[in-house]
């Protein structure tokens, strides 16, 4: 599957399973990652995650102790 197909599959699962589900939570993470990284980078990460059995999470590019910053990078875990 392409990254775009994977993204669409996760978004559909989020809508089907609804608010509070794991699928909804992961769909939101992917949507935020799309806004942070852009389509090309996120779709590449999704393909890599699929091939390695990993998930995408949001993180920080630098230490953010005692600040109220939003995550600014998508990472594989």
Residue frames as qw, qx, qy, qz and C-alpha x, y, z in Angstrom:
[[0.000, 0.887, 0.462, 0.000, 0.00, 0.00, 0.00],
 [0.346, 0.535, -0.051, 0.769, 1.10, 3.53, -0.64],
 [0.195, -0.115, -0.503, 0.834, 1.40, 6.07, 2.15],
 [0.363, -0.064, -0.114, -0.922, -1.71, 7.85, 0.88],
 [0.671, -0.195, -0.621, -0.355, -3.69, 4.60, 0.94],
 [0.502, -0.187, -0.703, 0.468, -2.50, 3.87, 4.47],
 [0.025, 0.029, 0.279, -0.959, -3.42, 7.36, 5.63],
 [0.532, -0.118, -0.306, -0.780, -6.90, 7.03, 4.12],
 [0.656, -0.190, -0.729, -0.051, -7.34, 3.58, 5.70],
 [0.347, -0.174, -0.621, 0.681, -6.44, 4.90, 9.17],
 [0.209, 0.004, 0.087, -0.974, -8.73, 7.92, 8.76],
 [0.619, -0.164, -0.516, -0.569, -11.63, 5.67, 7.69],
 [0.584, -0.214, -0.744, 0.243, -11.05, 3.40, 10.69],
 [0.124, -0.077, -0.432, 0.890, -11.07, 6.46, 12.97],
 [0.426, -0.062, -0.138, -0.892, -14.44, 7.58, 11.60],
 [0.667, -0.153, -0.663, -0.303, -15.92, 4.08, 11.80],
 [0.577, -0.218, -0.691, 0.377, -14.84, 3.43, 15.38],
 [0.244, -0.851, -0.296, -0.358, -15.59, 6.90, 16.67],
 [0.097, -0.774, 0.327, -0.534, -14.55, 9.19, 19.46],
 [0.641, -0.558, 0.439, -0.291, -12.57, 7.56, 22.24],
 [0.987, 0.112, 0.097, 0.055, -11.36, 4.58, 20.21],
 [0.617, -0.425, 0.399, 0.530, -7.70, 3.72, 19.63],
 [0.513, 0.408, 0.533, 0.535, -8.33, 4.15, 15.91],
 [0.033, 0.948, 0.258, 0.181, -9.73, 7.64, 16.45],
 [0.474, -0.805, 0.189, 0.301, -6.72, 8.59, 18.59],
 [0.617, -0.158, 0.514, 0.575, -4.25, 7.28, 15.99],
 [0.378, 0.675, 0.490, 0.402, -6.16, 8.98, 13.18],
 [0.135, -0.987, -0.084, 0.011, -5.81, 12.28, 15.04],
 [0.573, -0.574, 0.370, 0.453, -2.08, 11.73, 15.51],
 [0.572, 0.196, 0.566, 0.560, -1.71, 11.10, 11.79],
 [0.195, 0.870, 0.368, 0.263, -3.72, 14.18, 10.90],
 [0.314, -0.923, 0.114, 0.191, -1.54, 16.33, 13.18],
 [0.634, -0.305, 0.498, 0.506, 1.58, 14.72, 11.71],
 [0.492, 0.563, 0.504, 0.433, 0.30, 15.61, 8.24],
 [0.004, -0.985, -0.137, -0.107, 0.03, 19.26, 9.28],
 [0.496, -0.762, 0.311, 0.277, 3.52, 19.21, 10.83],
 [0.550, -0.293, 0.639, 0.451, 5.45, 17.22, 8.20],
 [0.427, 0.486, -0.354, -0.675, 3.43, 17.57, 5.00],
 [0.919, 0.199, 0.045, -0.337, 2.09, 14.84, 2.74],
 [0.681, 0.525, -0.507, 0.055, 5.31, 13.58, 1.19],
 [0.074, 0.456, -0.764, 0.450, 7.19, 13.06, 4.47],
 [0.624, -0.138, 0.517, -0.569, 4.20, 11.60, 6.33],
 [0.906, 0.274, -0.079, -0.314, 3.35, 9.17, 3.55],
 [0.541, 0.496, -0.653, 0.191, 6.97, 7.96, 3.48],
 [0.188, -0.352, 0.729, -0.556, 6.87, 7.50, 7.27],
 [0.799, 0.022, 0.271, -0.537, 3.59, 5.56, 7.01],
 [0.847, 0.372, -0.361, -0.114, 5.09, 3.20, 4.44],
 [0.314, 0.459, -0.730, 0.396, 8.16, 2.68, 6.62],
 [0.462, -0.247, 0.573, -0.630, 5.98, 2.15, 9.71],
 [0.895, 0.146, 0.020, -0.422, 3.89, -0.44, 7.85],
 [0.766, 0.423, -0.480, 0.062, 6.99, -2.31, 6.65],
 [0.298, 0.371, -0.706, 0.525, 8.68, -2.34, 10.07],
 [0.523, -0.479, -0.705, 0.029, 5.67, -2.88, 12.34],
 [0.269, -0.178, -0.372, 0.870, 6.05, 0.52, 13.99],
 [0.018, 0.841, 0.541, -0.010, 3.66, 3.39, 14.67],
 [0.268, 0.507, 0.009, 0.819, 3.94, 7.13, 14.19],
 [0.390, -0.718, -0.459, 0.349, 3.90, 9.38, 17.22],
 [0.149, 0.907, 0.016, 0.393, 4.39, 13.09, 17.77],
 [0.734, -0.348, -0.199, 0.547, 7.48, 14.42, 19.47],
 [0.095, -0.975, 0.034, 0.197, 9.65, 17.42, 20.05],
 [0.722, 0.580, -0.165, 0.339, 12.70, 18.41, 18.02],
 [0.278, 0.462, -0.501, 0.677, 14.35, 19.89, 21.11],
 [0.313, -0.297, -0.756, 0.491, 14.02, 19.75, 24.87],
 [0.208, -0.572, -0.293, -0.737, 10.90, 21.64, 25.98],
 [0.422, -0.331, -0.690, 0.486, 11.19, 21.60, 29.75],
 [0.095, -0.559, -0.442, 0.695, 8.81, 23.98, 31.52],
 [0.167, 0.209, -0.314, -0.911, 7.21, 25.24, 28.31],
 [0.588, 0.379, 0.578, -0.419, 3.80, 24.80, 26.74],
 [0.229, 0.452, -0.585, -0.633, 4.85, 23.94, 23.19],
 [0.898, 0.229, 0.151, -0.344, 2.98, 21.62, 20.90],
 [0.762, -0.110, 0.540, 0.340, 4.81, 18.65, 19.34],
 [0.298, 0.801, -0.211, -0.474, 6.67, 19.67, 16.21],
 [0.211, 0.457, -0.814, -0.289, 7.92, 16.43, 14.65],
 [0.936, -0.002, -0.013, -0.351, 6.53, 13.04, 13.65],
 [0.042, -0.555, 0.829, -0.047, 8.62, 10.03, 14.71],
 [0.791, 0.006, -0.563, -0.238, 8.50, 6.23, 14.39],
 [0.349, -0.478, 0.675, -0.441, 8.29, 4.19, 17.58]]
